[in-house]
Amino acid sequence: MTTRFILFRRAGVFYSQDTENHKQVSLRTKDKAENLTLLHSRNDAHRQPVVNLHSARMYLAATDPEIGKRTWQMPMDEMTWTKTGSTLLRSKRAMQDQEFALHRRTGGRPGRAGYAPEPVWRGGALC
């Protein structure tokens, strides 16, 4: 299996190139070891997206053990604290909308009370 992303250097700065669409992106560092780590991460994410998701969850849990217990109410509250005047009133009114009721006191994830799965299209009909 060939790698999706390759590493090259131009004027001392390392770049990553996608071998499928040839898009080049600067990795914004001149340290070769750091760039190799970034390149391997990109290739691993392409080869094993599920493993990458689990790794991200482990990193988050290691930095903030409470992250699995939070609900959507916390960011909703944080969003209203940064507002003033009419924007504050509009934000509070929006957060009380029924569309957010599902996520307000639950995590909005499978296995939790109040979870509603995404709608699925089958044969041109919404199931």
Number of C-alpha atoms within 10 A of each C-alpha: 4 7 15 18 21 18 19 13 13 8 6 11 15 20 20 22 17 16 13 9 8 12 10 15 12 14 18 10 12 14 12 14 9 12 20 16 10 15 21 15 14 18 17 16 14 14 14 10 12 11 12 16 11 11 12 12 13 13 11 14 13 11 9 10 11 10 12 11 8 12 16 16 17 11 12 17 13 10 14 18 12 9 14 11 7 9 12 15 12 13 17 17 11 14 17 12 10 10 10 15 15 15 18 20 15 17 19 19 13 10 8 10 13 16 14 12 9 7 8 10 9 8 7 7 7 8 9
